[in-house]
Amino acid sequence: MNGLQTFPSVNSLWQATSHYDGDYPALTEDKQVDVIIIGGGYTGLSAAHHLASKGLQPLILDAHPIGWGGSGRNGGVITAKYRMTFPDMASQFDLQTARHMHRIAHQAVDHVAELIDDYGLERACFRRSGNLKCVHNEHVMAQVRNEVEWLRRELGDRTLSLLSKEQVAEETGSPAFVGGMLATDVGTLHPLNYSRGLAAGLTQRWGTMIHCHSSVADIRADSHQVSVTTSGGQRVTAAQLIMATNAYSSLTPATRFVRKRLIPFRSSMIATEPLSAGQSASLLREERSYVETRRMMRWFRKAEGRLLFGGRGAFGKHDSQPAFDALYRAMVELFPSLAGINIDYQWSGHVAMTLDALPHVGRIAPRICVAGGYNGAGVAQSSYLGTLAAQFAAGESPEVALLDIHRLRAVPLYPLREAGIRLMAGWYQFLDAIGR
Ligand SMILES: Cc1cc2nc3c(=O)[nH]c(=O)nc-3n(C[C@H](O)[C@H](O)[C@H](O)COP(=O)(O)OP(=O)(O)OC[C@H]3O[C@@H](n4cnc5c(N)ncnc54)[C@H](O)[C@@H]3O)c2cc1C
């Protein structure tokens, strides 16, 4: 099968409630376009939007139906942050850089809102209901307090406020937290309706060509053009190419540049049966997105009348029931009133970690641009970095600060990365367990 690595398909709550059909026919003939985009997730779709609105002709090739990757599996938690904190950016680099990165993070959220508004994607259910970071111990609460003060003082961020232990307990229905940090300009969406709605909008408005079941097996570039060959043997030529394959860059060897620079990490989700009226009224009352401060972070929200709970998944290539069971136990530990509730959906997918904990975008060769490495916080970031990748492909040079692709280092000892992931996860779990 042309070196195509297979992954099982997904049976998620999002699939079960999807409004759109994300399946487009495979490419069956050779084509010539302006820009080839490999990957039809948020990165590729928003790149296509930007290119089409500039009058260029993009063509998206995906090995799977739209939303098969992270852009149909995620929790729909929208945040304006990176894994590296803004104070850390200021101390490792400078205040100006932290300010720029903060601006990009918020522009990314605004960009999601604009796309949804522009294409009339009501089914994406985007709500700026806020994100509450739930703090799991006093040591971390002190850090969070300092961070909020710093962000207000140095970056003028007025979207953040602190919540007391009582306020967090009242809102979440969980007594497990010592306080929280509320960010008001972010929120939640239905991830699959967002990606598939965007794909439908692109084809309707611009006639954008989207071909699924068309994995790119090979890429060739010379001084005149770039061309790809699909698993079906079709050839597409263009002036530019964008790799938008993120955590799924190991499907074929064609995107090895990205694969060698990202560490795929499995993230899992469970969705309960519909909550009772009482459970719904007492848990996550404000219907925001919620994340924990543990290093092995868990997140939760309500959607479709259910509670969704996410966290680390199984190691290795496949899902495992014990990993889902561990999530269930963690959920009940935080929300004891859910003891015994049934799980209707469970699914997982890969997020792409980078060595510097930041995503990256830019040009890697005269005719090839890349965006990816969202470190598990990619709904807004990938939507925005897709646009930035399109700007690079269109010959512009947007100022991307620490997101510059040339900062994206190859993972050393790549064949040993599985063992490295286990070691890192074990270390993080240890630090969480001792409260650091
Ligand atoms: C379980 C889970 C929960 C998450 N929760 C959140 C969350 O709540 N909030 C948040 O901000 N982020 C979250 N994320 C991360 C977020 O989903 C991703 O960062 C984002 O979707 C990345 O989008 P993308 O377009 O770059 O990649 P993807 O959506 O993964 O798309 C990549 C596409 O490339 C295609 N592809 C790969 N190789 C080839 C090839 N050779 N030829 C053709 N096609 C190819 C794949 O088929 C795939 O469709 C989560 C991720 C997972 C897995």
Ligand as a Chemical Component Dictionary entry (heavy atoms), coordinates in Angstrom:
data_LIG
# 
_chem_comp.id                   LIG 
_chem_comp.type                 NON-POLYMER 
_chem_comp.pdbx_formal_charge   0 
_chem_comp.three_letter_code    LIG 
# 
loop_
_chem_comp_atom.comp_id 
_chem_comp_atom.atom_id 
_chem_comp_atom.alt_atom_id 
_chem_comp_atom.type_symbol 
_chem_comp_atom.charge 
_chem_comp_atom.model_Cartn_x 
_chem_comp_atom.model_Cartn_y 
_chem_comp_atom.model_Cartn_z 
_chem_comp_atom.pdbx_ordinal 
LIG C1  C1  C 0 -7.492 13.660 21.428 1  
LIG C2  C2  C 0 -7.020 15.055 21.107 2  
LIG C3  C3  C 0 -7.517 16.121 21.854 3  
LIG C4  C4  C 0 -7.098 17.414 21.568 4  
LIG N1  N1  N 0 -7.673 18.445 22.238 5  
LIG C5  C5  C 0 -7.360 19.722 21.918 6  
LIG C6  C6  C 0 -8.064 20.783 22.515 7  
LIG O1  O1  O 0 -9.016 20.593 23.266 8  
LIG N2  N2  N 0 -7.668 22.052 22.213 9  
LIG C7  C7  C 0 -6.657 22.318 21.328 10 
LIG O2  O2  O 0 -6.335 23.490 21.100 11 
LIG N3  N3  N 0 -6.007 21.306 20.696 12 
LIG C8  C8  C 0 -6.347 20.023 20.944 13 
LIG N4  N4  N 0 -5.753 18.998 20.274 14 
LIG C9  C9  C 0 -4.752 19.312 19.224 15 
LIG C10 C10 C 0 -5.411 19.764 17.917 16 
LIG O3  O3  O 0 -6.453 18.893 17.590 17 
LIG C11 C11 C 0 -4.358 19.756 16.776 18 
LIG O4  O4  O 0 -3.274 20.572 17.161 19 
LIG C12 C12 C 0 -4.895 20.285 15.457 20 
LIG O5  O5  O 0 -6.096 19.649 15.108 21 
LIG C13 C13 C 0 -3.841 20.089 14.355 22 
LIG O6  O6  O 0 -4.448 20.361 13.114 23 
LIG P1  P1  P 0 -3.653 20.048 11.787 24 
LIG O7  O7  O 0 -4.482 20.518 10.655 25 
LIG O8  O8  O 0 -2.279 20.630 11.851 26 
LIG O9  O9  O 0 -3.455 18.470 11.761 27 
LIG P2  P2  P 0 -4.562 17.277 11.589 28 
LIG O10 O10 O 0 -5.934 17.747 11.857 29 
LIG O11 O11 O 0 -4.058 16.133 12.390 30 
LIG O12 O12 O 0 -4.477 16.970 10.046 31 
LIG C14 C14 C 0 -3.369 16.359 9.449  32 
LIG C15 C15 C 0 -3.899 15.623 8.229  33 
LIG O13 O13 O 0 -2.781 15.247 7.410  34 
LIG C16 C16 C 0 -3.164 14.081 6.709  35 
LIG N5  N5  N 0 -1.934 13.472 6.184  36 
LIG C17 C17 C 0 -0.831 13.105 6.859  37 
LIG N6  N6  N 0 0.110  12.620 6.004  38 
LIG C18 C18 C 0 -0.420 12.692 4.754  39 
LIG C19 C19 C 0 0.059  12.362 3.469  40 
LIG N7  N7  N 0 1.293  11.849 3.270  41 
LIG N8  N8  N 0 -0.757 12.569 2.407  42 
LIG C20 C20 C 0 -2.004 13.108 2.573  43 
LIG N9  N9  N 0 -2.506 13.425 3.787  44 
LIG C21 C21 C 0 -1.717 13.240 4.860  45 
LIG C22 C22 C 0 -3.882 13.250 7.755  46 
LIG O14 O14 O 0 -4.741 12.294 7.159  47 
LIG C23 C23 C 0 -4.642 14.331 8.549  48 
LIG O15 O15 O 0 -5.986 14.443 8.135  49 
LIG C24 C24 C 0 -6.138 17.668 20.532 50 
LIG C25 C25 C 0 -5.650 16.595 19.774 51 
LIG C26 C26 C 0 -6.087 15.310 20.055 52 
LIG C27 C27 C 0 -5.570 14.180 19.217 53 
# 
loop_
_chem_comp_bond.comp_id 
_chem_comp_bond.atom_id_1 
_chem_comp_bond.atom_id_2 
_chem_comp_bond.value_order 
_chem_comp_bond.pdbx_ordinal 
LIG C1  C2  SING 1  
LIG C2  C3  SING 2  
LIG C2  C26 DOUB 3  
LIG C3  C4  DOUB 4  
LIG C4  N1  SING 5  
LIG C4  C24 SING 6  
LIG N1  C5  DOUB 7  
LIG C5  C6  SING 8  
LIG C5  C8  SING 9  
LIG C6  O1  DOUB 10 
LIG C6  N2  SING 11 
LIG N2  C7  SING 12 
LIG C7  O2  DOUB 13 
LIG C7  N3  SING 14 
LIG N3  C8  DOUB 15 
LIG C8  N4  SING 16 
LIG N4  C9  SING 17 
LIG N4  C24 SING 18 
LIG C9  C10 SING 19 
LIG C10 O3  SING 20 
LIG C10 C11 SING 21 
LIG C11 O4  SING 22 
LIG C11 C12 SING 23 
LIG C12 O5  SING 24 
LIG C12 C13 SING 25 
LIG C13 O6  SING 26 
LIG O6  P1  SING 27 
LIG P1  O7  DOUB 28 
LIG P1  O8  SING 29 
LIG P1  O9  SING 30 
LIG O9  P2  SING 31 
LIG P2  O10 DOUB 32 
LIG P2  O11 SING 33 
LIG P2  O12 SING 34 
LIG O12 C14 SING 35 
LIG C14 C15 SING 36 
LIG C15 O13 SING 37 
LIG C15 C23 SING 38 
LIG O13 C16 SING 39 
LIG C16 N5  SING 40 
LIG C16 C22 SING 41 
LIG N5  C17 SING 42 
LIG N5  C21 SING 43 
LIG C17 N6  DOUB 44 
LIG N6  C18 SING 45 
LIG C18 C19 SING 46 
LIG C18 C21 DOUB 47 
LIG C19 N7  SING 48 
LIG C19 N8  DOUB 49 
LIG N8  C20 SING 50 
LIG C20 N9  DOUB 51 
LIG N9  C21 SING 52 
LIG C22 O14 SING 53 
LIG C22 C23 SING 54 
LIG C23 O15 SING 55 
LIG C24 C25 DOUB 56 
LIG C25 C26 SING 57 
LIG C26 C27 SING 58 
# 
